[in-house]
């Protein structure tokens, strides 16, 4: 997931909305402070599929602030202060994929991610179809491909995945089976 907004030089200074366990706003803080103090904030997760129904999968760059060099089956990132989940989802998807003109991602559900080790955020999961040729941000994406659901399932045990994305993936499978 994205660690920066376009035009901002230092993602650590990005102002985030801080929320409580019910996703109610309790304040704002720079990203670096939110991460250092384990403050709960908001994130958007977007599952991207191409025209053939394959899922966009990527490996994060080693310079990412959170979960560097791990694989992810979602694009997305933090919701900035004053920004809606929906606006963040579209912005993040277009930034990370390197495209313009995506349809607004479809909201699916929200959940609280908390690993018990200082990573906690309210997460809104979306999906979007991308028929455009992608040109992912080199600062964000070290490698990418569109893979079938079967290949993604096969890779779950082979590659090291971001823990929040893996949690979101299992929740999405349960949601769709539900």
Kinemage of the C-alpha trace (Angstrom):
@kinemage 1
@onewidth
@group {chain A} dominant
@subgroup {mainchain}
@vectorlist {calphas} color= white
{ca unk a 1} P 0.000 0.000 0.000
{ca unk a 2} L 1.066 3.546 -0.698
{ca unk a 3} L 3.159 5.508 1.751
{ca unk a 4} L 2.878 8.883 0.006
{ca unk a 5} L 0.639 11.406 -1.663
{ca unk a 6} L 1.641 12.846 -5.019
{ca unk a 7} L 3.512 16.093 -4.552
{ca unk a 8} L 4.503 15.504 -0.942
{ca unk a 9} L 8.238 15.204 -0.449
{ca unk a 10} L 8.247 13.363 2.873
{ca unk a 11} L 5.480 10.837 3.565
{ca unk a 12} L 6.401 10.844 7.273
{ca unk a 13} L 4.989 14.379 7.506
{ca unk a 14} L 1.616 13.532 5.932
{ca unk a 15} L -1.179 14.373 8.381
{ca unk a 16} L -3.437 11.431 9.224
{ca unk a 17} L -6.792 11.303 10.972
{ca unk a 18} L -6.461 9.419 14.262
{ca unk a 19} L -9.489 7.292 15.202
{ca unk a 20} L -10.690 5.178 18.117
{ca unk a 21} L -11.800 1.541 18.176
{ca unk a 22} L -15.166 2.581 16.652
{ca unk a 23} L -13.578 4.540 13.763
{ca unk a 24} L -14.588 7.848 15.375
{ca unk a 25} L -12.144 10.737 14.850
{ca unk a 26} L -10.161 11.625 17.976
{ca unk a 27} L -7.432 13.820 16.451
{ca unk a 28} L -4.738 14.213 13.819
{ca unk a 29} L -1.022 13.433 13.735
{ca unk a 30} L 1.851 13.256 11.238
{ca unk a 31} L 2.320 9.757 9.842
{ca unk a 32} L 5.718 9.312 11.539
{ca unk a 33} L 4.205 10.113 14.934
{ca unk a 34} L 1.175 7.894 14.299
{ca unk a 35} L 3.477 4.975 13.432
{ca unk a 36} L 5.930 5.613 16.285
{ca unk a 37} L 3.166 5.883 18.901
{ca unk a 38} L 0.970 3.135 17.439
{ca unk a 39} L -1.940 5.545 16.883
{ca unk a 40} L -4.939 4.017 15.124
{ca unk a 41} L -5.652 5.607 11.729
{ca unk a 42} L -7.513 4.811 8.503
{ca unk a 43} L -6.458 2.863 5.395
{ca unk a 44} L -8.033 1.941 2.082
{ca unk a 45} L -7.410 -1.475 0.484
{ca unk a 46} L -8.301 -1.929 -3.181
{ca unk a 47} L -8.343 -5.251 -5.001
{ca unk a 48} L -7.635 -4.531 -8.667
{ca unk a 49} L -8.642 -6.904 -11.442
{ca unk a 50} L -7.882 -6.585 -15.139
{ca unk a 51} L -10.270 -7.242 -18.051
{ca unk a 52} L -9.509 -11.002 -17.794
{ca unk a 53} L -10.421 -11.031 -14.088
{ca unk a 54} L -6.851 -11.479 -12.880
{ca unk a 55} L -5.697 -9.874 -9.615
{ca unk a 56} L -2.960 -7.227 -9.483
{ca unk a 57} L -0.157 -8.470 -7.213
{ca unk a 58} L 3.041 -6.611 -6.401
{ca unk a 59} L 6.141 -6.594 -4.239
{ca unk a 60} L 6.712 -3.440 -2.246
{ca unk a 61} L 9.972 -1.546 -2.571
{ca unk a 62} L 12.593 -1.848 0.200
{ca unk a 63} L 12.199 1.859 1.056
{ca unk a 64} L 8.576 1.551 2.228
{ca unk a 65} L 7.913 2.792 5.777
{ca unk a 66} L 5.803 -0.265 6.664
{ca unk a 67} L 6.306 -3.864 5.455
{ca unk a 68} L 9.171 -3.161 2.997
{ca unk a 69} L 9.905 -5.725 0.252
{ca unk a 70} L 6.836 -7.857 1.028
{ca unk a 71} L 4.184 -8.959 -1.465
{ca unk a 72} L 0.657 -7.523 -1.522
{ca unk a 73} L -2.554 -8.406 -3.371
{ca unk a 74} L -4.058 -4.964 -2.756
{ca unk a 75} L -3.104 -1.430 -3.648
{ca unk a 76} L -3.998 1.390 -1.308
{ca unk a 77} L -2.718 3.229 1.690
{ca unk a 78} L -3.489 5.671 4.431
{ca unk a 79} L -6.437 8.014 4.369
{ca unk a 80} L -5.230 11.586 4.793
{ca unk a 81} L -6.749 14.020 7.284
{ca unk a 82} L -10.027 15.357 5.896
{ca unk a 83} L -10.148 12.698 3.160
{ca unk a 84} L -12.900 10.076 2.777
{ca unk a 85} L -12.169 6.376 2.418
{ca unk a 86} L -13.707 6.551 -1.079
{ca unk a 87} L -11.529 9.446 -2.225
{ca unk a 88} L -8.426 7.787 -0.766
{ca unk a 89} L -9.257 4.522 -2.555
{ca unk a 90} L -9.450 6.194 -5.966
{ca unk a 91} L -6.372 8.361 -5.362
{ca unk a 92} L -4.258 5.483 -4.072
{ca unk a 93} L -5.317 3.073 -6.828
{ca unk a 94} L -4.495 5.581 -9.556
{ca unk a 95} L -1.187 6.567 -7.915
{ca unk a 96} L 0.074 3.040 -7.353
{ca unk a 97} L -1.080 1.705 -10.721
{ca unk a 98} L 0.185 4.798 -12.539
{ca unk a 99} L -3.118 5.380 -14.345
{ca unk a 100} L -5.747 8.110 -14.660
{ca unk a 101} L -9.444 7.638 -15.305
{ca unk a 102} L -10.202 4.563 -13.181
{ca unk a 103} L -13.838 4.110 -12.216
{ca unk a 104} L -14.520 4.835 -8.534
{ca unk a 105} L -13.671 1.672 -6.581
{ca unk a 106} L -16.688 -0.212 -5.212
{ca unk a 107} L -16.804 -0.288 -1.381
{ca unk a 108} L -17.216 -3.784 0.083
{ca unk a 109} L -16.721 -3.676 3.875
{ca unk a 110} L -14.736 -2.171 6.758
{ca unk a 111} L -12.742 -3.949 9.455
{ca unk a 112} L -10.324 -3.126 12.244
{ca unk a 113} L -6.827 -4.486 11.637
{ca unk a 114} L -4.773 -4.850 14.824
{ca unk a 115} L -1.696 -7.065 14.999
{ca unk a 116} L -1.230 -6.490 18.747
{ca unk a 117} L 2.264 -5.107 18.099
{ca unk a 118} L 1.501 -1.464 17.403
{ca unk a 119} L -0.003 -1.743 13.919
{ca unk a 120} L -3.695 -0.856 14.107
{ca unk a 121} L -5.918 0.791 11.511
{ca unk a 122} L -9.486 0.891 10.348
{ca unk a 123} L -9.509 -0.594 6.896
{ca unk a 124} L -12.088 -0.116 4.168
{ca unk a 125} L -11.854 -2.726 1.436
{ca unk a 126} L -12.784 -1.851 -2.158
{ca unk a 127} L -12.581 -3.486 -5.569
{ca unk a 128} L -12.053 -1.968 -9.014
{ca unk a 129} L -11.558 -3.161 -12.572
{ca unk a 130} L -8.616 -1.643 -14.426
{ca unk a 131} L -8.748 -1.979 -18.200
{ca unk a 132} L -5.940 0.568 -18.616
{ca unk a 133} L -2.268 -0.336 -19.106
{ca unk a 134} L -0.595 0.014 -15.701
{ca unk a 135} L 2.671 1.822 -15.041
{ca unk a 136} L 3.203 1.367 -11.277
{ca unk a 137} L 5.097 3.930 -9.223
{ca unk a 138} L 8.744 2.878 -8.976
{ca unk a 139} L 8.889 4.307 -5.418
{ca unk a 140} L 6.059 1.989 -4.378
{ca unk a 141} L 6.249 -1.134 -6.547
{ca unk a 142} L 9.391 -3.213 -7.148
{ca unk a 143} L 7.621 -5.925 -9.211
{ca unk a 144} L 4.049 -6.526 -10.383
{ca unk a 145} L 1.852 -8.897 -12.354
{ca unk a 146} L -1.792 -9.754 -12.885
{ca unk a 147} L -2.357 -13.337 -11.670
{ca unk a 148} L -5.291 -15.735 -11.669
{ca unk a 149} L -7.071 -16.531 -8.412
{ca unk a 150} L -5.539 -20.015 -8.585
{ca unk a 151} L -2.017 -18.671 -8.918
{ca unk a 152} L -2.598 -16.230 -6.062
{ca unk a 153} L -3.762 -19.100 -3.837
{ca unk a 154} L -0.665 -21.108 -4.826
{ca unk a 155} L 1.638 -18.186 -3.967
{ca unk a 156} L 0.132 -17.637 -0.507
{ca unk a 157} L 2.432 -20.261 0.990
{ca unk a 158} L 5.466 -19.371 -1.150
{ca unk a 159} L 5.847 -15.600 -0.893
{ca unk a 160} L 6.091 -13.369 2.179
{ca unk a 161} L 2.942 -11.226 2.222
{ca unk a 162} L 2.137 -8.006 4.070
{ca unk a 163} L 0.222 -9.149 7.171
{ca unk a 164} L -2.593 -6.599 6.850
{ca unk a 165} L -3.146 -7.505 3.198
{ca unk a 166} L -3.166 -11.216 4.001
{ca unk a 167} L -5.743 -10.577 6.739
{ca unk a 168} L -7.837 -8.495 4.319
{ca unk a 169} L -7.578 -11.230 1.671
{ca unk a 170} L -8.937 -13.894 4.041
{ca unk a 171} L -11.740 -11.550 5.131
{ca unk a 172} L -12.586 -10.859 1.479
{ca unk a 173} L -12.765 -14.590 0.699
{ca unk a 174} L -15.110 -15.112 3.666
{ca unk a 175} L -17.203 -12.086 2.604
{ca unk a 176} L -17.600 -13.452 -0.932
{ca unk a 177} L -18.379 -16.964 0.341
{ca unk a 178} L -20.859 -15.578 2.865
